[in-house]
């Protein structure tokens, strides 16, 4: 099920015409979410979910309320509108309420629907599973994986005449290969791919299976500070830990790592990270091909968050920007995110390491201290000891406690950025261009024999 | 605001909720509790007949209507809440999902369009998905047998949240804000009441037709204080339960707001606990999450046999450990229970149509049971499912989710919380949930909390900060040496239990008495 621009506009126009309020905003989202899941080298779930939703927000002066419905027939829309109008009238005024965004908003044109991806169906996913599990069987490992596909449309319209529409189709292939004796596990994957033909399930299976086999019977080594080489997946997860700190309001209210020394100030202009840490949102990035629609329908624009370690911009939402007499940022920190990389390969990183760890995956990361960005998490699915430029042994997993504020000051080598999801799960957009990276003095605090 | 004033409004129960769209209209046209006369029976028959015609060996269709509604007040500003169920504000959705077994493999498809034609189309699509999956089949789905039921079941609700006026909900939370913001060190207060409503109608090809209605309510507030450059937040959580607005009224939020605000301020200047071995005294609101992460998840059978290897993880528990593994000390008894009143996972039947039940997981420290559903029971040679299947909504496929999992209270004569404190020489008392992270096999966990007090020579001395502890699951529970009695047993819970791909959310409750764990290493995360 896909929704064309005209189909969506008809729906949003209908809602806008039916509403009686000072102002109205309608958000549409809908499409198909499909997925194939397998474990122990056999499909355990294969599914197609269809869904559609409009979220209607009405405004009466500084009063506002929102409600959603998944049914678009006249009667359902009418009832939802009546309910939201009644709710909004009964709510007290909200001094922070912002009226809908005015047009024109010049959205960057992004072509994010390739037919091969949009038509990627359950039979093709099952064939991909078979190709993968055949390799698993040959190599003597058990494959557990996930192939999600999203063909989705998001749109925003309001009573000011704004209409923003973005449709995209993307897919991922994520695989864990475990050894039958349960002592080895390896991970490989690619996420948020706009052209499904770029998924090489066989190659990824070879990588995950080899990792699983090489990681058998890991030995325990002492916790402590290690040089770590983060492959793109753990690098993406580690990067995600500093995105929340880019909120200007939290910084200016003193609640954030980005708060300045004086109350009401931020660390914009301050060198907070190392020289080789540069982070920006590149709207229209040709690999990511992500939405150009920013906060509340503002046109998202490319923006540099951190350049050579210096904080350049923070995200000002529309209310906070108005209050602080600044321009709203529009582009939210997770959008079309690109971390600048380098030219090193992972092999070169290994060769240059006297003693360190090659990390395949980070798991269950949670914040410990918001002010310092201290987080804790685990390694998983392939952790290897490097000595004198060579991988010498698989080692037991570590719990780590570390802050990206420290880690991104200790990067010594960077590789080429690749698309990789920054979130814990892979279901929604969240893929960024992230390089593998070598970080010194990464704090491993305890071991776990868990495989 | 008095409770009896609300009870008077109960005659309107359900009307507003059911009438908000066409699915609601079908519901309103269906006689309550007479499942075979429901408007959804005919559509169920279409799905089941079509599945049979297409050669499916099993089929079920599940219509659901889900509502999450939260109201929040932050710093006297009314917003959508979000602390609890859903993403904040009012979210309604309705639709259906069809699940079939064809060629020995599952197929699932779902749609929000609840019409006869769509039901038929989606059933065919689910079947096509199953057929396509058979190409890479290595084993066939085996379902444990279950009796068939024709039944209606609902959670007892004293005050339907939809009948309480918005003004009353806002007024209640506004009072909390006013009281908290009077404290000079308080810079922010966030309060919310979140509601979750689930109606579901399940029909299976084995003859079950089951309709269920569940309300859940979760009130809470957080206060952020600043002293100098130190900022700390303290959260008060009313135990979330199945039930209605009465849970908020009985939650003693107003009675606790001054204490919580004062503790937030005190926490700002509390000294770090430092690194060292301490006895941990855990209140039920803190023990909840530790139980969830390193007992409840570890005993999910689908994890143990590898179904979650690519995401949520497996388990350090092996099938061969059943009946043998020493999970904790002799005082450690854990029970799984989908029947307890108020439990957020309490239902009449699971989403396989299996009648809910209570069963032991750990007795006197030994692992004696696991969580199963129809699909997994055979892995441990059990003839029947324990009834752990759940799907978040119509849109999602049902699979094994944890039930309510409790640590049992100690026997009569067990110490009171005060006696546990009095008996502790060098300890830390931990309340509420904080940072938490656990490995994929649930063996190495690191937990923080919401507030901490130093306990010295039997006395609660002062607040301390920077407390985390590292729990190696079986060592941790082996060090359990004090369990309070049933008088202090409380059931908290979590509304964000994520598992599966695509990720689905579950809302389990975890009851616990006060617990003491001897000599645990604390504070290493901050060292």
Interface residues (C-beta under 8 A of the other chain):
Chain A: X33 X35 X36 X37 X38 X39 X40 X41 X42 X43 X44 X45 X46 X47 X48 X49 X50 X51 X52 X53 X65 X66 X67 X68 X69 X70 X71 X73 X75 X76 X79 X80 X83 X87 X90 X91 X92 X94 X95 X96 X121 X122 X123 X125 X126 X127 X129 X130 X133 X142 X144 X145 X146 X148 X174 X175 X176 X178 X182 X185 X253 X254 X255 X363 X364 X365 X366 X367 X368 X369 X371 X374 X376 X377 X378 X380 X397 X399 X401 X424 X425 X426 X427 X445 X446 X447 X448 X449 X450 X451
Chain B: X19 X20 X21 X22 X23 X24 X25 X77 X78 X79 X80 X89 X90 X91 X92 X93 X94 X95 X105 X106 X107 X108 X109 X110 X111 X112 X113 X122 X125 X126 X128 X129 X130 X132 X133 X134 X135 X136 X137 X138 X139 X165 X166 X167 X170 X187 X188 X224 X226 X229 X231 X305 X306 X307 X308 X309 X310 X311 X313 X314 X316 X395 X396 X397 X399 X435 X436 X437 X438 X439 X440 X441 X442 X443 X444 X446 X448 X466 X468 X470 X472 X498 X501 X502 X503 X524 X525 X526
